[in-house]
Amino acid sequence: MQFNYMCSDCGRNYTIDPKLTVCPVCGEQQAPDQPLRGVLDVELSGNAEKDFDVFDLLPVPRHFFPPIPVGNTPLWQPENLRRSLGFENLYIKDDGLNPTGSLKDRASFLVSAFAAQHGINEIVLASSGNAGSSMAGVAAAAGQQVTLFLPATAPAAKLVQALQYGATVHRVNGPYDDAYDLSLEYTNRFGGMNRSTAYNPMTLEGKKTVSLEIFQQLGGVPDYLFVASGDGCILSGVYKGFQDLRQLGLIDKFPTVIAVQAAGSDALYRAFQTGQFEARPTRTVADSICVNVPRNGWQALKRLQTHNGRVITVSDEEIIAAQARLSRTTGLFSEPAGAAAFAGFLKLSAELAPAAGIVILATGNGLKDSTAAVRGIAVPAETIKSLSDITKGT
């Protein structure tokens, strides 16, 4: 298999190089408070059989990957949900079972290998929480150093995770977007490999593996795939996996991808209607998809339009209700961002055929943000000392 970079804006091809992050030509068109221009895709050429090894479709030789079991997450068949909702081919891809509890491990795994291949030991990034704890955990297995810029509002569990794995954490007095800019300033001044989403092409390439696995687990592609979206990086990675499968002649159609955004952080939804991105203050319980400027917005928007995808929004109340329903009917406890995808499915379920093949992408474990989950449950207000303190209905 052969690999090179291709600009998602202008189509120029480049040799893969760790010093190259965005297209030098299109990057010159970057405007303030706008998504990245010149995002680079990894383009592959060659042949693959239907039972391919996922590592063979990645641009770094297998021996550079750290010894941590990323990927191969289960595709749940939620019988209770299938019966109650009337969808016999409903599946949940549970990426909360990656080593650090989120889909972001897929990107971190490849970034770590790419850094190792090129002798780079410090990896720098901005994160709203999951990417940072993910990179810290994967790098710990690789013996690499991580410098993380994290908004002060990030959930405590994600901060603790990153510190537990040994990352150097700088808490930023501002939103994720400020942390992102500081991470770029840091690597420009001090060096290291920047892993920030979309800016490092390997983040998109690593995330494509979730689509490759869904294809292998289903023996094909679903009719619909629900994906929570903030920066647009997971969304583009999902599309990239199906794009590679089609290029290799293994599929002849894409699923209809439904991007689900929180109503309080809906830049991609608005751009899907207007064709323009406008930065606005954001607020949502789903911190993992809370961004003012979706850094991979242009590429995500282009892929949605090219492949007839959709973008919808769900309220925080719908997210919390979906999180609780998912937990109580399946035993799968997803963080709010993952539950947003399920909330999106519930919102559109009346429009979908009962026999349709549907996959919901659950991107992170619920223990990542237990504070948010408390909004959907009733915590006992009183304690007991004996069973006589319990009142049972007759």
N, C-alpha and C positions, 0 to 999 in steps of 0.2 A: 504494500500500500504506500502511495506517495502523498505527501502533505505540503501545502503552502498556505499563505495568508491571502485572502481576497477582501477588498474593501466592500462593505455592505452598501455604501453610497455610490461610488463611482465604478466599482468592478475591477480596479487595478489589482494586479497580483504582486505579492512580495514573498521573498524567502523568509521563513520563520526565524526570528531573532529575538532574544529576550529584551533587547533594547528598543524594539519596535512595539508600540502599544496601540496607537491609532494611525490611520492613514495620514502620512505627512502632508498630502495635498488637501484632503477634505478637513483635516484637523485645523487648518488655517481658517476655515469658515466658522469655527466655534464661536457662538454668541453667548453672552452672560445669561445665566438662569435658563438655559436651554439644554436638552439632552445632548449627549456626546455625538459629534459628527465623526465620520470615518471609523466607526467600530469595525474591527477586523474579524472575519470568520476564518476558521480553519477549513480549507477546501481539501477534500480527499479524492483520490483517483485510484482505481484498481478493481478487484473483484472479491466477492465474498459469498459464501454459501449461507443458506438459511439458518444453519446451526453455528454461525460465526461466534468467535470469542470476542467479547466487547473490547478487550485490550487491543485487539488487532485493528480496531477502528479509531484508535487514539494516537496522537502524533508523538508520543514519548514511549520509548521501549519499556517493556514491562519491568525490567530489573531496576529501574529508577524509582518505582513507586514504593512508598513506605509500608512497613508491615502492619497494616491496620485494615480490618475487613469492611471496606466501604462498598455500598451497593448490594445487589442481590436481595433487595427488600421484598417483603411478601405482597402479593396481590390478594387482598381479602375478598371473600365471597360472603357478604353480610346477609345471612338468611333472614334475620328478623326484619331488616330494612326492606329486603326484596319483597317479603310478604306484605308488610304494612303499606308500602308505597306502590306495589304492583309492578315493579321492574325486575324481571327475572334475570337480566344480564347486567346487573349493577355490580361494580367492583370498586374497591378502594386501594390505591397504591400507597402503602404506609411507609413513607420515608422518614418518619419519626424514629424508625428502628435502625437508622444509621448510627455509627459509634458515638457521635456527640449529640444525637437526637434531632438532626435536621437534614434536609436535602442538600444543604450547602456543603456537606462533606464531599459530595461528588465534584464540586468545583475545587475545593481545597486539596483533594487527593491529586488531581491533575496538576494544579499549580505547584504543589510540593514536589512532584516528580519532575516538572519542568525546571524548577529552581535547582534541584539536585543534578539534573543533566548538565546544567550550565555552571555548576560550582558556586551558586549563590546561596548564602546561608541565612540572610535576614529577609523576611517577608513582611511587608507593610500593608495595612488596609484600614479602611473605614468600615464601620458596620453599625446597624441598628441593634445588633445582638447576636443573631445566629451565625452570620458569616465569621464574626470575630472568634466566638467560642469554637466554631468548627475549625478554622485555620489554626488556632492555638492547639487543639487536640491532635489534629493530623500532623502538625509540625513537631509536636512532642514525640510522636512515634518515629519521626524522621530525624530527630536531633537538630532541628532548625529553630531559629529565633523568630519570634513574632512581635511586631510593634503595632499596637491596635489603637485607633482613635474611635472612641465610643461616646455617643451622646450621654449626658448625665442622666437622662430620663430612661435609659435602657433598663429593662427588668433586672432585678437584683440577681436572679438565678443565672442569667447570661453573663453578667459581670463576674460572678463567682466562678463560673465555669472557665472563663478565659484566664482568670488569675490562677485557678487551680492547675491549669495546664502549663503555667509558667510564662504567659505572655506579659510583655510590658504594656500596660494599659494607660492611655492618656484620656481622662474623662473630659469631654468637650462641653463647654457652657454654650450650647446651641443645638440646633437640630442635626439630623443625619447629614444633611447637605453641607453644613459647615465642617463636620468631621471628614467628609469626602474631600473637600478642598484642602484641608490640612494634611491629609495623607499624601496627596499629590505634591504639595509643597515640601513635605518631609523627604520623599524619595528624590525629588529634584535637587535637594540640598545635600542629603546625606547618603543617597544610594539605596541599595536593596531592591528587591522585586516588589512592585506594587500589585496587590491582588484585588484592589477595589473593583467592584462589579462593572462589567462591560469594558472598563479601561484595560484590563488584562484579558486578552482573547481566550485564554485557557479557562476562564470562568464559564463562559458560554459553552465551550467545547465539553467541559466536564459535566455540565448539567444535561447535555443531550443524552447521557447514558440512561436516564430514567425512561426515555422513549424507547430506546433499544431494548430495555428489559421488558417494558410493557408489551412490545411486539413479540418477544420470545415467550413470555408467559401466556399471552392470549393466542399465539400462533397466527397473529395478524394485527390489524389496528382496530380500535373501537370506533363506533360511530361518533361519539362525543367524548371530549376530555375537558373536565373542569379544572382550571388552574387559577389560584389566587395570584394577583399581580400587583407589584408596587413599582420597582425599578424597571420591570420588563425583562430582566435577565433570565429568570427561570422560564418565562413564556417563550423567549427567543431560543433558549436552549432546547425546550420541548420541540419546537418547530424544527430546529437544526437536526435533531435525531431522525425525525421522519423524512427530512430532506435528504439525509445521507442514505436512508433505506431506499428511497425512491431512486436516487442516483445509482445505487448498486443493483437496481432491478428487482428488489425484494418486495416492494409494494407498488401499487399503481394508484393509490388514493391517500389523501390525508384525512385524519379525523376532523370533525368540526370542533375547533378549540374555542372554549368559552372562557375568556379572561374575566375574573371576578375581582372587582375593586371595592374597598370600603368606601362608603359614601363620603366620609370625611377625608379621603385621600384618593381623589378620582381623576388625576391629571390625564391618564391614558384614556379613560372613558370620554372626557371632554374633547380630547384631541381626535378621537375616533369620529366624533360628530362634526368637528370644525376643521380638522387638518392642522391645527396649531396647538402648541403647548404653552400654557400660561401658568407661571408659578403662583401658587396661593398657599396661605397658611394651612396646615393639615392637623387633624386630630382624629385618632381612632384607637379603639381598644386593641386592634391588630397591629402591634408595633412593627412587626416584620415587613409589613407592606405600607408603612407610613412614610411617604417621601413627598417633598415639595416639587422636585424636578426629577422625573424618572430618567436616570442616566442612560438607560438603553431604550428610551422612548421611541426614537425615530425608527430603529430597526424593528422593534416590537410592533409598532404601528404598521410598518410596511408588510410584515409577515401576516398580520391579521387581515389586512386588505387583500393581499395576494391569494391567500388560502381560504377566504370567505369565513374568517373567524368572527366572533362577536365579543363585545365588552358590555358587562352589566355591573351595577353597583348593588351592594347590600348594606343595610344599616348596622350599627353596632349591636342593636337589640336583636336583629336577625342572626348575627354572628354568634352571640352568646347563647341564644336559643338553639342554634344548630350545633354548637359545641356540646351542650348538655344532651341533646337528643342523640348525637353520634355516640357519646360515651355510654349512655344508658341502654342503647339498643344493640351496640356491637362490642363494647368493651374496649374501643379505641379512643383514647384520650388525646385529642389533637389541640395544639395551641390555636389561638384565634385566627391566625392567617390560614392555617390548614382548614379550620372550620368554615372560613369564608367561602372556600370552594364548595363545601357541602351546602352552605346557605344559598349559594348561587344555583346549585342543582335543584334545591327545594323550590326556589323562586320560579324556575323554568319548567318544572316537572310536568305541569299540565300541558305543555306544548310538545312533549317528547313522546314518541311511540313506546308503549310498554315493552316491546321486544327489542328495542334498541340496545346496542352495546355501549355501556356508559362507564367511564372510569373517572373517579374523583381523586385528585392528587392531594393527599394529606402531607404537608411539607414539614411539620415539626411536632415534637412531643409536647403534650399539654403541661408537663412539669416545668417547661421553660418559662412559663408565666402563670403560676398558680393564682396570683393576685387577680388577674383578669377573670379566671374561671370562677372565682368566688361570687361574681355577679350573677351567675346562673344557677346557684345552689342556695339552700337554706342551711346555714351553719347553726347547730344547736346553741341556744343562748344560755342554757343552764347545764350544770353538771349534776351527776347523781353519785350517791354513796352506796346504794343498794338497789335491788330489783323492786323494792317497795316504792321507790321513787318514780317508777315507770307507770304511766297510765295507758292501758291498752283498751281499744274499743271492743265492744261486745257485739 
